[in-house]
Amino acid sequence: MNRKNEILIIDFGSQYTQLIARRIREENVFSEIFPHTLSLQEIKKRNPSGIILSGGPMSVYAEDAPDVNSEIFALNIPILGICYGLQLLAKHLGGKVEKADEREYGKAGFTVSANSKLFSDCELNSSVWMSHGDLVTQVPNGFCITGTSAHSPVCAVENTQKKIYGLQFHPEVAHTVEGKKILHNFLFSVCNCKADWTPAHFVEEKITEIKNKVGSDNVLCALSGGVDSTVAAVLVQKAVGDQLTCVHVDTGLMRKNESEKVVSLFRKHLNLKVISVDASKLFLERLKEVTEPERKRKIIGNTFIELFEQEAAKIPNVKYLVQGTLYPDVIESVSVKGKSVTIKTHHNVGGLPEKMHLKLIEPFRELFKDEVRNVGKALSIPAELIARHPFPGPGLAVRILSDITGEKLSLLCQADEIFIDEIKNENLYDEIWQAFAVLLPVQSVGVMGDSRTYENVLALRAVTSTDGMTADWYPFQPEFLARVSNKIINKVNGINRVVYDISSKPPSTIEWE
C-alpha cells in the first residue's frame, strides 16, 4: 500500500530495528521495515515521508557488508542514518569511516554542539546508547557536526539542504534519554509527518481496502478464539457483513474446554456466523510420533488449510481466507532483514502449503499485538476478549516437547488450568503478557507417600512484554510458585516435579518450540 505519510525503515541487521518501528508508531506515524535489498524503484513508488537507515553488526567496509543504492541520497526524501546507517551515508557521500581505537558499547555522554532541528527542546548534555566498533572520522562535504561524545567526535551530523541526518548512537533505545524527542523532531520537524495513524484511522482504511478487495465474493475466517483472530473477524464483518463465515477448528490441541467456550462466546456476544469443526482425531493421527517442532507446525498449518478448503467447498463463491497474522510472526518466519535468519515458522505464515486455493486476507500483517488490541478497542470489542493472553496457533502441540498423545494432552491441560486459575485468583493476569505450562520430555524420581515415583517434569512460563519481540520473565513471589507447584503435583496424576523458566527473550523465545 502506498502511504505518503509513512517512514520507511531500511534494515541492516540491527537487533534494535523493530524498536525503531515501534517508536515511530507510538508517535501515530506508520512505519515499516524493509531489507536493504529494497529497490530504488520500490522506494520511489512508495514515496515515503522519510527514510531511516538502521544500525547493523558489520563494518561498512566488510566484503559482504549490506549496502544501498547510492541514488537513495538524491531522492530529496529526508534520511536519518543510525549507527551503521550514519557510517553508510558517510561512506557513500565522500566521508571517511575507520575502525575505532576503542569500541563503544552501552551508555555514553552526548553533547549537542550546534543548533539542529533534530535536537530541538533536548538537553544539551545527556546519556545515549552506543553500540559500534567503527566511527566516522571525516564528514562528507556539505555536512556539519551537531553532536559529540567522548569517543565519537563525529556523533551527530546533518546536511539540512539535502535533509540528510546521522546519529552514531541509538535514539530508539530507552537508555538514550532524549531519544524519543529526537525521533519526534525527525518525524515532525524534518519529515513534516502528520500524526494520523491511529486505531480508528486503521479501521477505516482496512474496511475500505477489504471491501474493494472482496467485492461480492464470500470470505472464511480462521477463528481460533485468540485476540488476533477475534479482532480480525469483527473487522472483516464490518467490511463484508454476511459474506463472512467463521470456522473454528477443534484441533484437540486447545486448552481445557476452550473450543466449546469460544464457539458459544462468538455466537452469543459478537453475532458472528461460526461453523465448528471437530478435527481432534485427525490432528492427533497426523502428529503421531512427530517430535520435531518445525514438522509439527507444518503439519498443523497444512491440515488447517485443508479443512478450511473443505468448508469453503460447502459455501458458494468463497474466495478468501482471513487470518490474524501479526508483524512479529512475519519477522520471525521470513527473512525481512538483510542478514536475518528464520527463528521459527509460524503455522499461519511459513507453514502454509505452496498451493492454496483460497486467497489470504491478513489485515494485521503490519501490526504488533498491542496495536491489534487497540484496534479491538476502536471496534468496541469487550475488554475481556481483547485482553486475553496470546495462544500459539499450533496450540499445545508446541508445549509438549515430544510426540503428542492424548494422555500428555490431558496432563498438560489440567496443569495449565491450575496455573492460569491461580494467576487470575491473584489478580495478576493483566500484569502478564503470556503464561502457560510446558510438558518436558523428561521424567524424574520423586516420593509420594512412602512410594518412589518416576513421572513427568512440568515447566511454568510467564513473561511481561509489549509486543512479543522482547520479553522478561515475570517475578512471582516464591509463595505463589510453591502453592502452584503443590497444587499441580497433588492434583495431576503423572507430574511429580515443577520448574519455573526465568529466561528472557532474547536470548530465548517466549514459547519453548
VEXROMI-676734 format. One line per field, with one value per residue (C-alpha): y, z, x; residue number from 1. Coordinates in pm, 1 decimal, always signed. Example, Ala and Ser with C-alpha at 12.3 -4.5 7.8 and 13.67 -1.06 7.14 Angstrom:
! VEXROMI-676734
yy <- (-450.0,-106.0) .
zz <- (+780.0,+714.0) .
xx <- (+1230.0,+1367.0) .
nr <- (1,2) .
! end
This chain:
! VEXROMI-676734
yy <- (+0.0,+347.6,+571.0,+912.6,+971.9,+685.0,+623.6,+354.1,+173.5,+2.3,-272.6,-375.8,-644.9,-441.1,-602.6,-272.2,-231.6,-337.7,-81.0,+194.0,+91.6,+81.3,+422.5,+580.5,+412.2,+537.8,+885.2,+780.8,+769.2,+448.9,+280.0,-41.1,-238.6,-348.3,-533.1,-333.4,-504.4,-296.1,-148.0,+220.7,+181.9,+44.6,+331.0,+583.0,+401.4,+414.2,+779.7,+787.8,+1099.3,+985.5,+703.4,+562.7,+357.7,+120.3,+3.5,-322.8,-559.2,-530.2,-280.0,-80.4,-187.2,-561.2,-763.9,-875.8,-568.8,-483.8,-171.6,+54.7,+215.4,+549.0,+718.4,+696.6,+1005.1,+1208.0,+1139.7,+1455.2,+1239.4,+1312.0,+1044.9,+958.3,+720.1,+544.9,+393.5,+170.8,+391.5,+700.6,+527.0,+406.6,+752.4,+897.2,+637.0,+697.1,+1076.2,+1117.3,+1098.5,+861.8,+570.1,+395.8,+129.5,+291.2,+275.3,+192.4,+13.1,+186.9,-13.3,+93.0,+433.0,+735.5,+1108.1,+1310.0,+1685.0,+1889.2,+2113.8,+2305.6,+2415.3,+2143.3,+2066.6,+1715.3,+1832.4,+2096.5,+2101.9,+1842.3,+1880.1,+1990.5,+1715.2,+1374.6,+998.4,+797.5,+428.6,+328.1,+3.1,+38.2,-57.6,+185.3,+560.5,+848.1,+1034.9,+1275.6,+1416.8,+1448.1,+1787.7,+1997.8,+1826.9,+1981.9,+1813.5,+1876.0,+1648.0,+1475.2,+1212.8,+1128.5,+853.8,+979.1,+1333.8,+1285.7,+1166.7,+1358.6,+1517.6,+1685.8,+1842.1,+2049.4,+2133.7,+1763.6,+1680.9,+1404.7,+1342.9,+1089.3,+968.7,+741.3,+638.8,+461.8,+702.9,+416.5,+255.3,+361.8,+424.1,+720.9,+980.6,+1223.5,+953.0,+992.2,+1369.1,+1320.8,+1081.2,+1309.1,+1600.3,+1396.2,+1293.6,+1628.0,+1899.7,+1733.9,+1497.9,+1704.6,+1391.5,+1401.1,+1204.0,+1041.4,+671.7,+586.8,+273.1,+448.4,+552.5,+197.8,+51.9,+293.7,+226.7,-151.5,-168.6,+19.3,-195.8,-523.9,-413.8,-326.2,-648.2,-887.6,-736.4,-979.9,-1289.8,-1480.8,-1498.6,-1754.5,-1655.9,-1886.6,-1819.5,-1962.9,-1753.6,-1561.6,-1183.6,-1165.5,-1379.7,-1226.5,-869.9,-978.3,-1143.2,-837.2,-604.1,-812.3,-846.2,-465.1,-466.7,-751.5,-837.9,-1167.7,-1257.6,-1368.8,-1718.4,-1801.1,-2150.5,-2273.3,-2594.4,-2802.8,-2947.3,-3130.7,-2914.0,-2638.6,-2559.9,-2736.4,-2682.9,-2397.4,-2482.7,-2501.8,-2168.2,-1998.4,-2103.6,-2006.1,-1671.1,-1559.0,-1666.3,-1500.1,-1185.5,-1089.5,-1223.7,-1395.0,-1677.5,-1964.6,-2319.5,-2557.2,-2846.0,-3123.2,-3249.0,-3357.2,-3718.9,-3613.6,-3384.6,-3647.4,-3907.5,-3680.9,-3574.7,-3930.1,-3988.1,-3643.7,-3471.2,-3208.5,-2863.0,-2740.3,-3059.5,-3015.2,-2658.7,-2750.6,-3049.7,-2832.1,-2549.7,-2785.8,-2957.9,-2622.5,-2509.3,-2846.2,-2823.9,-2465.1,-2558.4,-2842.5,-2597.0,-2346.7,-2608.6,-2618.3,-2242.7,-2088.3,-1832.4,-1841.1,-1687.3,-1553.8,-1673.4,-1429.9,-1491.4,-1294.5,-1299.7,-1034.8,-844.4,-1039.4,-1364.0,-1236.4,-1107.2,-1439.7,-1659.8,-1477.3,-1305.3,-948.1,-831.4,-819.1,-1054.1,-1222.2,-1590.0,-1773.4,-1814.8,-2039.4,-2098.3,-1978.1,-2211.2,-1926.0,-1784.7,-2035.9,-2343.0,-2285.6,-2520.9,-2385.4,-2423.2,-2287.5,-2233.1,-1952.3,-1604.6,-1461.2,-1153.4,-1066.5,-723.5,-724.8,-839.7,-497.9,-472.1,-567.3,-737.9,-427.1,-240.5,-513.7,-473.8,-100.3,-177.5,-408.7,-122.4,+100.6,-172.0,-177.8,-543.1,-629.2,-586.3,-944.6,-1070.3,-843.2,-869.3,-1245.6,-1378.9,-1489.6,-1856.0,-2020.6,-2136.9,-2490.2,-2490.1,-2738.4,-2927.5,-2687.8,-2704.0,-3080.1,-3117.2,-3467.1,-3667.4,-3580.9,-3829.4,-3799.6,-3878.2,-3599.5,-3350.9,-3437.8,-3384.7,-3050.8,-2924.7,-2997.6,-2839.2,-2535.5,-2472.4,-2476.2,-2230.7,-1983.0,-2004.0,-1922.3,-1625.4,-1494.1,-1555.5,-1336.0,-1064.6,-1097.7,-1191.4,-838.8,-776.4,-1070.2,-1081.7,-1460.3,-1751.3,-2123.0,-2466.3,-2684.2,-3062.6,-3160.4,-3480.5,-3557.1,-3785.5,-3761.1,-3953.2,-3840.6,-3963.0,-3963.5,-4107.9,-4384.6,-4477.0,-4393.5,-4224.6,-4173.9,-3917.0,-3610.4,-3272.2,-2961.1,-2614.4,-2297.3,-1986.0,-1629.8,-1318.0,-946.4,-776.3,-502.7,-662.3,-1013.4,-916.7,-889.5,-1025.2,-1058.5,-1338.1,-1244.5,-1232.7,-1429.5,-1436.6,-1764.2,-1839.7,-1823.0,-2062.7,-2300.1,-2303.3,-2364.8,-2639.0,-2808.6,-2799.6,-2936.5,-3223.3,-3316.8,-3289.1,-3401.2,-3767.1,-3809.4,-3496.6,-3505.4,-3205.2,-2841.6,-2587.3,-2216.6,-2069.7,-1749.8,-1681.7,-1367.2,-1301.4,-1267.1,-1496.7,-1736.7,-1725.8,-1699.8,-2040.7,-2335.3,-2462.6) .
zz <- (+0.0,-86.3,+221.4,+167.5,+542.5,+636.2,+742.6,+554.3,+765.1,+576.4,+790.7,+802.6,+1068.2,+1389.1,+1698.5,+1756.2,+1418.5,+1544.5,+1821.6,+1562.0,+1403.0,+1739.5,+1849.7,+1527.3,+1552.8,+1909.8,+1752.7,+1540.6,+1224.0,+1019.9,+970.8,+805.2,+790.1,+461.3,+380.5,+242.4,-93.4,-143.1,-490.6,-567.6,-786.6,-494.1,-270.3,-534.8,-573.8,-201.0,-185.3,+194.4,+408.6,+538.9,+539.6,+834.0,+778.5,+1074.5,+1265.5,+1190.3,+1325.5,+1038.8,+919.4,+611.1,+459.8,+513.9,+194.1,+224.3,+410.9,+333.9,+122.4,-54.7,-396.3,-359.2,-558.8,-247.9,-119.8,-424.1,-388.8,-184.0,+82.8,+442.0,+565.1,+916.1,+945.8,+1281.1,+1378.1,+1075.4,+880.6,+964.0,+860.5,+537.5,+434.1,+522.2,+303.9,+8.7,+25.3,+45.8,+418.7,+593.3,+828.0,+1023.5,+1288.4,+1631.4,+1868.5,+2141.8,+2068.2,+2230.7,+2382.0,+2634.6,+2789.9,+2685.2,+2741.0,+2442.4,+2385.7,+2135.7,+1967.4,+1713.6,+1656.9,+1486.2,+1426.0,+1543.7,+1895.2,+1944.9,+2311.0,+2401.6,+2685.7,+2559.7,+2764.3,+2807.0,+2806.9,+2485.1,+2395.4,+2181.5,+2000.3,+1745.3,+1659.9,+1366.3,+1362.0,+1116.7,+1115.8,+830.8,+742.5,+377.6,+210.5,+295.5,+633.8,+973.3,+1308.7,+1551.8,+1839.4,+2000.7,+2260.9,+2439.1,+2190.4,+1886.7,+1785.4,+1493.7,+1685.7,+1502.0,+1156.7,+917.3,+576.9,+603.8,+233.5,+140.4,+451.5,+549.9,+918.4,+1101.4,+1459.2,+1593.1,+1886.2,+1901.5,+1971.6,+1965.4,+2281.4,+2615.9,+2756.2,+2519.6,+2742.1,+2468.4,+2206.6,+2188.6,+2135.3,+1867.0,+1669.4,+1724.5,+1581.3,+1279.3,+1209.6,+1250.6,+1205.3,+929.4,+752.8,+817.7,+905.4,+1035.8,+1347.8,+1177.9,+1203.8,+1480.7,+1550.4,+1419.6,+1102.4,+1058.5,+1093.7,+837.5,+594.0,+626.7,+593.7,+264.3,+146.1,+232.1,+72.0,-250.9,-249.8,-173.2,-382.8,-391.6,-301.6,+24.9,+295.1,+553.7,+876.9,+1075.2,+1422.2,+1698.8,+1980.0,+2041.1,+2028.7,+1671.2,+1502.1,+1715.9,+1615.7,+1254.0,+1237.6,+1376.4,+1143.2,+833.4,+937.3,+945.0,+586.7,+427.1,+668.3,+590.4,+330.1,+622.8,+768.9,+1061.7,+1101.8,+1435.3,+1422.7,+1738.6,+1689.5,+2019.5,+2098.1,+2275.9,+2646.4,+2859.8,+2718.7,+2505.7,+2183.0,+2342.3,+2517.5,+2200.2,+1980.0,+2240.5,+2306.8,+1946.9,+1854.7,+2155.1,+2212.7,+1872.3,+1648.4,+1423.0,+1193.0,+1322.9,+1190.9,+1438.5,+1305.9,+1540.7,+1386.1,+1704.4,+1591.4,+1253.4,+1406.9,+1659.6,+1383.1,+1168.4,+1460.3,+1582.0,+1670.9,+1536.2,+1768.8,+1552.7,+1614.7,+1254.9,+1131.4,+1390.4,+1273.3,+905.0,+961.6,+1162.2,+905.4,+615.1,+799.0,+890.4,+528.3,+407.0,+646.4,+553.4,+187.9,+265.9,+442.7,+161.1,-85.9,+102.4,+66.1,-277.5,-412.9,-127.5,-248.6,+63.6,+397.2,+687.2,+927.6,+1227.4,+1120.8,+1305.9,+1216.2,+1466.2,+1302.5,+968.3,+1109.6,+1283.0,+993.6,+694.1,+631.2,+617.9,+737.0,+518.3,+741.7,+942.8,+980.3,+1032.9,+1407.6,+1374.4,+1127.0,+1239.8,+1128.3,+956.5,+776.4,+685.2,+748.9,+461.3,+161.3,-152.4,-347.9,-163.0,-337.7,-107.4,-124.4,+208.3,+385.6,+669.5,+799.6,+1087.7,+898.4,+965.6,+1333.0,+1671.2,+1930.2,+2139.5,+1823.3,+1744.9,+2095.3,+2031.1,+1707.1,+1908.4,+2143.4,+1845.1,+1727.9,+2076.2,+2138.6,+2509.7,+2715.1,+2844.1,+2486.6,+2371.5,+2697.1,+2661.5,+2661.5,+2325.5,+2240.8,+1964.4,+1651.2,+1687.5,+2041.4,+2296.5,+2024.5,+2077.5,+2455.4,+2462.7,+2380.7,+2245.1,+2045.8,+2102.1,+2276.4,+2436.1,+2776.8,+2752.2,+2634.7,+2934.8,+3177.8,+3023.4,+3009.8,+3380.1,+3488.9,+3265.7,+3401.5,+3761.1,+3674.1,+3489.2,+3753.3,+4028.8,+3829.7,+3791.5,+4158.7,+4249.8,+4004.4,+3813.8,+3473.1,+3328.4,+3451.0,+3246.3,+2868.6,+2844.7,+3088.6,+3022.2,+3114.6,+2913.2,+2942.1,+2917.3,+2762.1,+3098.3,+3383.0,+3730.6,+4054.8,+4326.1,+4650.6,+4715.3,+5045.2,+5103.5,+4736.4,+4476.0,+4161.2,+3819.5,+3647.5,+3422.2,+3473.5,+3404.8,+3332.5,+3404.9,+3193.4,+3245.1,+3077.5,+3052.1,+2712.6,+2495.4,+2153.6,+2188.6,+2019.2,+2354.7,+2692.2,+3055.5,+3291.2,+3548.7,+3910.2,+4100.1,+4477.2,+4597.8,+4796.2,+4478.4,+4290.5,+4587.2,+4600.7,+4225.9,+4229.3,+4523.3,+4360.2,+4027.4,+4182.8,+4415.9,+4159.4,+3831.7,+3843.0,+3631.2,+3724.4,+4020.7,+3955.9,+3860.4,+3748.3,+3660.1,+3347.0,+3426.4,+3080.1,+2884.1,+2510.7,+2371.5,+2400.7,+2448.9,+2269.3,+2466.7,+2355.8,+2400.1,+2044.9) .
xx <- (+0.0,+127.0,+110.5,+266.6,+265.9,+496.2,+853.4,+1038.4,+1299.6,+1581.2,+1727.7,+2091.2,+2051.5,+2037.8,+1890.5,+1708.1,+1534.7,+1191.1,+1228.3,+1266.5,+937.4,+763.9,+891.0,+764.0,+425.3,+397.3,+400.8,+96.6,+304.0,+308.1,+644.9,+750.7,+1075.3,+1233.3,+1557.6,+1849.1,+1785.9,+1470.2,+1495.2,+1517.5,+1206.7,+1006.7,+1121.2,+1011.5,+680.0,+610.8,+719.0,+761.1,+779.2,+1116.7,+1370.5,+1565.1,+1879.6,+1909.9,+2213.1,+2385.6,+2653.1,+2902.9,+3160.4,+3063.2,+3396.8,+3346.5,+3346.1,+2983.7,+2855.3,+2491.1,+2459.4,+2209.0,+2188.7,+2370.6,+2092.9,+1875.7,+2058.9,+1945.2,+1571.7,+1510.4,+1345.4,+1459.5,+1701.8,+1819.1,+2112.7,+2153.1,+2491.5,+2571.9,+2329.3,+2536.5,+2858.2,+2697.6,+2579.6,+2922.3,+3092.1,+2857.0,+2872.7,+3250.9,+3319.4,+3556.9,+3483.1,+3757.0,+3793.9,+3767.4,+4063.7,+3813.5,+3488.1,+3195.9,+2909.1,+2649.1,+2581.9,+2785.5,+2767.4,+2645.1,+2681.8,+2483.6,+2743.0,+2533.3,+2174.3,+1971.6,+1604.9,+1687.5,+1777.1,+1506.4,+1391.8,+1658.7,+1907.4,+2249.5,+2416.8,+2254.2,+2312.0,+2285.7,+2322.1,+2620.1,+2693.0,+2974.6,+3331.7,+3378.5,+3331.3,+3312.1,+3644.1,+3570.3,+3228.0,+3119.3,+3127.3,+2823.7,+2771.3,+2827.2,+2885.8,+2598.8,+2694.1,+2990.9,+3074.5,+3398.9,+3494.0,+3299.4,+3394.9,+3153.6,+2847.7,+2574.8,+2586.6,+2348.7,+2311.5,+1995.4,+1990.3,+1979.3,+1770.8,+2015.0,+2092.8,+2308.0,+2349.4,+2622.5,+2400.1,+2062.7,+1772.3,+1521.1,+1663.9,+1515.8,+1866.4,+1901.6,+1738.7,+1634.8,+1577.5,+1200.8,+1230.2,+1495.4,+1275.3,+975.6,+1174.3,+1280.2,+920.7,+750.1,+1014.8,+1218.3,+975.5,+660.0,+463.4,+108.9,+16.9,-280.7,-201.3,-449.2,-655.2,-967.6,-782.7,-650.9,-1003.5,-1145.6,-859.6,-880.8,-1259.1,-1236.6,-945.5,-1121.2,-1449.8,-1272.5,-1072.5,-1358.4,-1636.8,-1929.8,-1723.4,-1761.8,-1497.2,-1388.9,-1218.3,-992.8,-1133.6,-916.8,-1061.3,-741.7,-711.0,-580.6,-844.9,-1121.8,-1037.5,-977.4,-1321.6,-1501.8,-1309.6,-1386.8,-1750.6,-1768.7,-1642.6,-1840.6,-2124.2,-2298.8,-2035.8,-1816.9,-1833.0,-1604.8,-1463.8,-1339.9,-1138.4,-1117.5,-771.5,-772.4,-468.7,-659.3,-677.2,-936.9,-1291.1,-1154.6,-1335.7,-1680.5,-1626.7,-1500.9,-1791.4,-2051.2,-1884.4,-1869.6,-2218.7,-2378.6,-2170.2,-2031.6,-2309.5,-2059.1,-2162.7,-1945.9,-1904.2,-1741.4,-1530.2,-1416.5,-1092.5,-915.5,-874.5,-734.4,-471.7,-364.6,-330.3,-116.2,+101.3,+157.6,+524.5,+622.9,+870.7,+1046.3,+888.6,+902.0,+734.2,+459.4,+396.2,+389.5,+159.5,-77.9,-64.0,-133.6,-417.0,-572.6,-579.2,-706.9,-1000.9,-1077.0,-1082.8,-1322.6,-1553.5,-1512.6,-1635.9,-1967.6,-2021.6,-2075.2,-1830.3,-1577.0,-1253.9,-1079.3,-943.0,-890.6,-601.8,-477.0,-110.6,+94.5,+410.3,+627.3,+502.2,+625.6,+955.4,+1030.1,+917.1,+1060.4,+1390.2,+1262.4,+1601.2,+1907.2,+2105.2,+1833.0,+1755.7,+1429.9,+1374.6,+1072.4,+793.0,+452.8,+173.9,-8.2,+299.0,+567.3,+351.8,+109.6,+102.4,+270.5,-53.9,-352.8,-685.5,-800.9,-651.5,-538.9,-668.6,-429.1,-535.0,-285.0,+22.7,+179.0,+76.0,+220.6,-1.1,-65.1,-167.1,-421.3,-563.8,-600.6,-784.2,-1010.4,-1091.3,-1171.4,-1412.3,-1576.9,-1490.1,-1537.1,-1218.7,-1222.3,-1185.0,-903.6,-707.1,-656.1,-301.7,-157.2,-203.2,+3.9,-173.4,-31.3,-170.2,-42.8,+146.2,+437.8,+406.4,+457.4,+825.8,+793.5,+540.9,+174.2,-57.5,-399.1,-250.6,+9.9,-252.9,-468.7,-179.5,-87.3,-446.9,-500.5,-172.8,-217.3,-567.3,-439.3,-160.4,-385.1,-661.3,-410.9,-280.3,-634.4,-713.3,-413.8,-529.4,-202.8,-344.8,-342.1,+14.3,+142.4,+178.0,+164.1,+158.9,+147.8,+278.4,+516.8,+538.1,+903.9,+1040.4,+1197.0,+1098.8,+1240.2,+1239.7,+1001.6,+848.7,+474.6,+364.4,+614.6,+642.6,+900.0,+764.7,+915.9,+697.3,+688.4,+851.9,+641.8,+783.2,+587.5,+645.4,+518.2,+653.8,+594.8,+618.3,+473.9,+479.5,+623.0,+950.7,+1127.5,+1012.5,+1118.3,+1022.1,+760.4,+891.4,+626.6,+651.7,+810.0,+492.8,+284.6,+511.3,+518.5,+138.6,+100.8,+361.8,+196.0,-148.2,-25.5,+171.3,-114.9,-395.5,-237.3,-151.1,+163.0,+359.4,+597.4,+822.5,+753.0,+1015.6,+989.4,+1150.3,+1346.0,+1491.9,+1415.3,+1368.0,+1628.5,+1820.0,+1527.6,+1193.4,+868.8,+742.9,+976.9,+917.8) .
nr <- (1,2,3,4,5,6,7,8,9,10,11,12,13,14,15,16,17,18,19,20,21,22,23,24,25,26,27,28,29,30,31,32,33,34,35,36,37,38,39,40,41,42,43,44,45,46,47,48,49,50,51,52,53,54,55,56,57,58,59,60,61,62,63,64,65,66,67,68,69,70,71,72,73,74,75,76,77,78,79,80,81,82,83,84,85,86,87,88,89,90,91,92,93,94,95,96,97,98,99,100,101,102,103,104,105,106,107,108,109,110,111,112,113,114,115,116,117,118,119,120,121,122,123,124,125,126,127,128,129,130,131,132,133,134,135,136,137,138,139,140,141,142,143,144,145,146,147,148,149,150,151,152,153,154,155,156,157,158,159,160,161,162,163,164,165,166,167,168,169,170,171,172,173,174,175,176,177,178,179,180,181,182,183,184,185,186,187,188,189,190,191,192,193,194,195,196,197,198,199,200,201,202,203,204,205,206,207,208,209,210,211,212,213,214,215,216,217,218,219,220,221,222,223,224,225,226,227,228,229,230,231,232,233,234,235,236,237,238,239,240,241,242,243,244,245,246,247,248,249,250,251,252,253,254,255,256,257,258,259,260,261,262,263,264,265,266,267,268,269,270,271,272,273,274,275,276,277,278,279,280,281,282,283,284,285,286,287,288,289,290,291,292,293,294,295,296,297,298,299,300,301,302,303,304,305,306,307,308,309,310,311,312,313,314,315,316,317,318,319,320,321,322,323,324,325,326,327,328,329,330,331,332,333,334,335,336,337,338,339,340,341,342,343,344,345,346,347,348,349,350,351,352,353,354,355,356,357,358,359,360,361,362,363,364,365,366,367,368,369,370,371,372,373,374,375,376,377,378,379,380,381,382,383,384,385,386,387,388,389,390,391,392,393,394,395,396,397,398,399,400,401,402,403,404,405,406,407,408,409,410,411,412,413,414,415,416,417,418,419,420,421,422,423,424,425,426,427,428,429,430,431,432,433,434,435,436,437,438,439,440,441,442,443,444,445,446,447,448,449,450,451,452,453,454,455,456,457,458,459,460,461,462,463,464,465,466,467,468,469,470,471,472,473,474,475,476,477,478,479,480,481,482,483,484,485,486,487,488,489,490,491,492,493,494,495,496,497,498,499,500,501,502,503,504,505,506,507,508,509,510,511,512,513) .
! end
